[in-house]
């Protein structure tokens, strides 16, 4: 079973709908016992980093998710859930979870796109991911697949944690982490077949890891 971490940060329902469509057992929860018993955790989020961290702090949920990560529970961060795994976000001048070294930065609207036009902020729409490292999440996914993005800030982790990049004004990190702790800036639950395959890959990894214990 996958637990969808509930900290009132937005897109839990759409993630649950995608998992249910795939036949993957899941539950939206912030109960530490259920989170601990799940084979893996999806850490979603939409909105602002500051608000997300306030919600986490208010119920001590920041320590819950960090504790599970330190225990090597598989985790997939999505969008704001991807950003606040870092040390800091420029959005709301926010101290984040400090799990992955790095920070989240604001797109500069003076940056240029492929056609030498200034980019629009937020970055909204479909874009590709260029892999820097091999990653289990992308097994069986076409390298030219598009994923759905909607964000004004982008992750900038330490280089060793960069897994994939996307071009929008600059080549920014769109996938970061390490084995068993992954974070994606795009929304796999809104990215059609490639996104669904990614969620399935994450579930398969979690089940295999749980069975290996």
TIBA-500957 format. One record per residue (C-alpha): z, x, y; residue in one letter. Coordinates in steps of 0.1 Angstrom, whole numbers, padded with zeros to 4 digits, always signed. Layout:
<nodes>
ZXYA/...
</nodes>
This chain:
<nodes>
+0000+0000+0000X/-0008+0012+0035X/+0017+0004+0063X/+0003-0003+0097X/+0029+0010+0121X/+0040-0018+0145X/+0052-0006+0179X/+0036-0034+0200X/+0007-0011+0210X/-0023-0033+0204X/-0048-0032+0176X/-0027-0037+0145X/-0044-0070+0137X/-0079-0056+0137X/-0068-0027+0115X/-0052-0052+0091X/-0084-0073+0090X/-0105-0043+0081X/-0081-0032+0053X/-0079-0067+0039X/-0117-0069+0039X/-0117-0037+0018X/-0091-0052-0006X/-0066-0026+0004X/-0030-0039+0003X/-0013-0035+0037X/+0015-0046+0058X/+0022-0045+0096X/+0058-0032+0099X/+0082-0010+0117X/+0108-0012+0089X/+0117+0024+0080X/+0122+0015+0043X/+0088-0001+0040X/+0071+0027+0059X/+0088+0052+0036X/+0077+0034+0005X/+0041+0030+0016X/+0016+0055+0002X/+0003+0061+0038X/+0007+0050+0074X/-0019+0040+0099X/-0007+0047+0135X/-0029+0026+0158X/-0027+0020+0195X/-0046+0007+0225X/-0035+0007+0262X/-0016+0034+0280X/+0002+0064+0267X/+0032+0058+0289X/+0037+0023+0277X/+0032+0033+0240X/+0059+0060+0243X/+0083+0036+0260X/+0079+0012+0231X/+0085+0040+0206X/+0115+0053+0224X/+0131+0018+0229X/+0137+0012+0192X/+0140+0048+0180X/+0106+0045+0164X/+0095+0078+0178X/+0120+0095+0155X/+0110+0073+0126X/+0073+0082+0127X/+0081+0119+0134X/+0105+0120+0104X/+0078+0106+0081X/+0053+0131+0093X/+0076+0160+0087X/+0082+0146+0052X/+0044+0149+0047X/+0038+0111+0045X/+0000+0107+0050X/-0007+0094+0085X/-0039+0083+0103X/-0036+0080+0141X/-0062+0058+0159X/-0070+0059+0197X/-0037+0060+0216X/-0020+0067+0182X/-0043+0098+0181X/-0034+0108+0217X/+0003+0106+0216X/+0006+0128+0185X/+0000+0156+0210X/+0026+0172+0233X/+0016+0156+0265X/-0008+0131+0281X/-0020+0132+0317X/-0020+0094+0315X/+0013+0083+0332X/+0024+0119+0331X/+0037+0113+0296X/+0057+0135+0273X/+0043+0125+0239X/+0055+0130+0203X/+0049+0168+0201X/+0036+0167+0165X/+0003+0184+0172X/+0001+0212+0199X/-0020+0201+0228X/-0025+0176+0255X/-0046+0145+0264X/-0068+0148+0295X/-0087+0125+0317X/-0125+0124+0317X/-0140+0137+0349X/-0165+0112+0363X/-0185+0141+0379X/-0195+0154+0344X/-0231+0148+0334X/-0246+0131+0303X/-0277+0142+0284X/-0300+0127+0310X/-0282+0145+0339X/-0265+0113+0351X/-0228+0112+0359X/-0207+0098+0330X/-0189+0065+0333X/-0152+0064+0327X/-0140+0049+0304X/-0162+0062+0277X/-0172+0030+0260X/-0197+0025+0232X/-0212+0042+0201X/-0212+0080+0196X/-0214+0106+0168X/-0189+0131+0155X/-0199+0167+0150X/-0178+0182+0122X/-0161+0215+0129X/-0142+0215+0096X/-0146+0196+0063X/-0124+0166+0061X/-0116+0141+0033X/-0119+0112+0058X/-0156+0118+0061X/-0165+0118+0024X/-0196+0098+0018X/-0203+0092+0055X/-0237+0100+0070X/-0233+0130+0094X/-0254+0110+0119X/-0232+0079+0117X/-0220+0064+0150X/-0184+0053+0157X/-0171+0030+0184X/-0152+0046+0213X/-0133+0031+0242X/-0111+0055+0262X/-0106+0072+0295X/-0085+0101+0281X/-0094+0125+0254X/-0074+0148+0230X/-0074+0185+0237X/-0054+0200+0208X/-0050+0237+0200X/-0082+0250+0185X/-0069+0253+0150X/-0063+0215+0148X/-0098+0205+0159X/-0117+0188+0131X/-0146+0171+0149X/-0161+0168+0184X/-0181+0143+0203X/-0204+0149+0233X/-0196+0129+0265X/-0199+0150+0296X/-0183+0178+0276X/-0178+0184+0238X/-0144+0169+0235X/-0122+0167+0204X/-0126+0133+0187X/-0109+0142+0154X/-0078+0164+0150X/-0049+0172+0127X/-0044+0188+0093X/-0046+0177+0057X/-0027+0145+0054X/-0022+0141+0091X/-0054+0130+0108X/-0061+0115+0142X/-0094+0099+0154X/-0101+0090+0190X/-0126+0063+0180X/-0118+0030+0163X/-0128+0031+0126X/-0118-0006+0122X/-0145-0015+0147X/-0171+0010+0136X/-0189-0009+0108X/-0196+0006+0075X/-0188+0043+0084X/-0155+0032+0098X/-0147+0011+0067X/-0156+0040+0045X/-0132+0062+0065X/-0104+0037+0060X/-0112+0036+0023X/-0112+0074+0021X/-0078+0075+0038X/-0064+0050+0013X/-0078+0069-0017X/-0062+0101-0004X/-0029+0084+0000X/-0029+0069-0034X/-0039+0102-0050X/-0012+0120-0031X/+0014+0094-0041X/+0004+0096-0078X/+0006+0134-0077X/+0043+0134-0067X/
</nodes>
